[in-house]
Amino acid sequence: MRLKFSSALTAALLSANVLAGCQSSASRGVSANAPHSAAANAASTTPPPAASAASPAVTNDAAAPAAGAAAATAADKSADKSADPCALLTSDDIKGVQGEAVREMKPSRRDDPDFVVSQCFYTTPTFTKSVSLELTRKGASAKSVREMWRENFARYEDKREAKNERRKKSGKPQAGPAALPVKGVGDEAYWVGTNANGTLYAFKKDSLVRISLGGAEEDAARLRKATTLARKALSRL
C-alpha cells in the first residue's frame, strides 16, 4: 500500500500559507493561562504499566482495585500530557523567540488512517508572529513516522527536480523550496523555508514535531527560532 502524506505535511511543503491554514483548521480556543484539556488527546495508546513484582502485597481486598485505578489514572494523565501538542510549548517559549506572549492556544486533531495527528496553534497579538506546532505519532500503520517522512520527502524532491528541469528549459525561475537537513535537533530534522514562512520537521522516538512560523525576518532567523522551539518541544515528549 502506498503511504500518503498527512494533509499538514503536504500543505507545509507545497504552500506558502502555512500559518493561515493552521488558523482555519483550529476548531476551538483555549486561554494561554488555562490548563490544557486531556479529553481531546486520546491519541496515546500506551497501556498502564504492569504491577511490579517487588510491590508489597495488599491485604485489604477493597483497597486493591482502588490502588490499581489510581495508578492507571496517573499513567493515563502522563500519557495524555505527552500527546497534548499544546503542552509541548509554553507562552514563555513563544515570547522568547517571537517577542510576544501567547494570546490564545487553539488545539485540534484529526484521525489519520495510519498516524495520530494533533496540532496546537499559538496565536500572538501580531498574527504573523503566531506559531503552529503539529505532533504526528505512530498509529495503526506498520510503518514508522520516520519511514513515512522519508518516502514522501523522496517523492517531493523528485517532483520538485522534475518541475525545475521543465522550468529551466523554458527559462522560468526555479520552483519550490528544498528541504535542508538540520543538525542537533532530535534524531533527525529538516527545514523548508519560503519568503513568507518556514517549517521545521524534527523526529524523536518515532514522533514527528512540525514547527511553522512566519514574520518579516529572513529565513535564517526563522530557522534559528524554529530550532529553539523544536528542542524545547522534543524535550517534553
N, C-alpha and C positions, 0 to 999 in steps of 0.2 A: 504494500500500500504506500502510495506516495504521500509523504508527510507535508502538510501545508504550514505556512507562516501563521502565527496568530495575527489577527487583524491589526493589532497595535504595532507589531514589528513591521508589517508591510507598510503601514501608514508612515512610520518614522523614517523608513528608508526611501520611500518613493514620493513623499510630500514634504513641503517646507512649512506646513501649517500644523505642526505637532501640538503646540500649546492650545490652539483654538479647538482642535479635535478633542483634546483631553477635556476641555471645559464642557463641550457639548455632551460628552459621554458620561460625565459625572451625574448621578441621579439624585443625590441628596447632600446637604451641607452639614458639617459638624464644626462647632466652635473650636478654635485652636486651643482654648484653655480647658475644654471639656474632656472627660475620659472617653477613650475610643470604645465603641460597641463591639463586642465579640460575636454578636449574633450573625453579622454579615460575613464572618470569617470562618465558615465551616469547612474551608478547603483542606485543613490538616487532617490527614488520615492516620497519624501516628497513634497507635494504641497506648493506653496507660501502661506503665511498666509493671512487670510481674512482681509479686511479693518476693522479697529477699528471703533466702533460706536461713539467713542468720537472724531474722526478725524474731523477737520474743513471742511465745505463744500467747494468744488471747484467751483467757479463761471465761470471760463473760460472752456468751453466745450472741447476746443482743448487741454488744459493742463491736463485734467483728464486721457486720455489714456496714455500720456507720463509719468505722475507720476506713474500710475499703472505698466507700462512696466519697469520703473526704479526700483520700489520696487520688482517686480518679478525677475529682473536680479540680484539684490543684494541677494535675498533669494536663487536663484539658485547657485550663487557663493559660498555662505556659505555652502550649502548642498554639493556641489562638493568638497570643501576643506575637509570636514569631511569624505567623501567617498574616498578620494585620499590616497592610502597607503603610497605614498612617502612623504606626508605631515605630517605623524604621528611621524616620527623621523627625526632629523637633522644630519648633518655631525658632529657637536659638540657632539651630543648624542652618536654617534657611537665611536668617538675618545675618549670620556670619559671612555668607558669601554674596548675598544679594543686597544687603544693607537695609532690608525692611523685614519686619516681623510678619508672621503669617496672620492673615485676617480670618481665613476660613479653610478648613480641610474638607475636601469632597471625596469620600471613598466610593468606589464602585467595583463591581465584579461581574464577570460573565463566565458562563460554563463552556469551556472548550472541550471537544471530544477527546483530546489527547492530553491536555495540560490544564492546570488550575491557574487562572489568570485574575489577579486583583490589582486595583490601581488606587492611588491617592493623588488628588490634585490640590496642591498648596497654593491658594490664591494670596496675593500680596496687594497692597494699595495701588501700586503701579503694576497693571496687569502683565506687561511684558516681562516683569521680573518673577512671575509665578513659576512654580516648578512642578513637574509631573514625575511621579515615581510609579513604576509598574513592576509587580512581582510575579514571575512565572515559575511555577513549581511542577514537579512531575505528577501526572495524573494516572489515567488508565493506560496510557501508551507504554509499549515495551521499550521505547527509545528514551534516552535521557534528554534533558533540556539542551545540553551542550551539543549532542548529536543533531538535534533539530536545527539549532542555530547554524552549525557548520554546513549542513546540507543546503539550507535556504540561502546562506551567505554565498556559497559557491554559485548557486543559480542566479543570485542577484548580480554578482560580479560578472558572470558570463553574459547576462543580458546587457549590463552596462557597457562592457567592452564591445559587444556587437553593435550596440547603438552608437557608440562613439566612433567606431570604424565607419559606419554609414555617414555620420556627420562629418568625419574627416574628409571623405571622398567628395562630399557636397560643399565643403568649405565652411560648414557651420561650426560653432563653438562646441567644446566638449560638454557632455551632459551627465548629470548625476554625480554626487559625491562618492568618493571611495571610502571604504571602512578602514580606518587606520588602527593597528594594534597599539594598546596602551599597557605599559609595564607597571607592575607594582600595585595592581588593583585586583583583588580576588585571585582566583586561579587563572583567569584569562579575561581580557577586556578589549573592546573595540569602540572607536569613536567615529561617528558620522556627523559631519558638520556642514552647514549651509550658511548663506549670508544672513539668514533670519534667525536661525536657532541651531541647536546641536543636541545630539543624543549619545549617551554613553551606555554601552551594554557591558555588564560585568557578571561573571559566573563565580559561584561559590557553592560547594556542596550540592551540586545538581539543581541549583536555583539560579534564575536569571533576574538581575535587578537592572531596570532600564531607567536612567535619569535623563529627562529632557528639560532644557531651559532655553530662554531667549534673552533678549536685551540688546542694547545698542553697541556692546563691546565686540571686539574682534574674536574670531573663532578660537584662538589660543587662550584667551582669557576665559571663555566659556568652558573650554576643556579643563582648565585648572579648577574651576568651580565645581564642575560635574565630578571630577576626580575626588575632590574633598568630600562631597556629599555621598558618593558611592562607597567610599571607605567607611564612612560612619554607618551607612545603611547595612553594609555587609557585616559589620562587627556586631550587629544586633540580630542577625539571623540565628 
